Amino acid sequence: MKIHTSKAFKKYGVYQCLIAHDQNTHGEGASTIAIMLGLTTRQADAAINAWAAVLASCEVGDQVHGVGERFAVEQHGSRFTIRRLPSNT
């Protein structure tokens, strides 16, 4: 099991990075995503890239950690999904 972390996850949250990447794969640009998420264009780019890095190297059982968030990577068919884990507190 590998734990994925990044500055973007710590600053913007794992879920927000996932949403940014998802919107980008559906054709939205960084400036549009930035407006939707309340980020600057550079921040949106960093969020997109952080989640893309996870997808490039993740395996089932890995975890993604950010601002008080923990998610587990699972696989359902040919798709990777994440499941929120209980917080440490």
Stockholm file with secondary structure:
# STOCKHOLM 1.0

chainA/1-89         MKIHTSKAFKKYGVYQCLIAHDQNTHGEGASTIAIMLGLTTRQADAAINAWAAVLASCEVGDQVHGVGERFAVEQHGSRFTIRRLPSNT
#=GR chainA/1-89 SS CCEECCHHHHHHCHHHHHHHHHHHHTTCCHHHHHHHHTCCHHHHHHHHHHHHHHHHHCCTTCEEEETTEEEEEEEETTEEEEEECCCCC
#=GC SS_cons        CCEECCHHHHHHCHHHHHHHHHHHHTTCCHHHHHHHHTCCHHHHHHHHHHHHHHHHHCCTTCEEEETTEEEEEEEETTEEEEEECCCCC
//
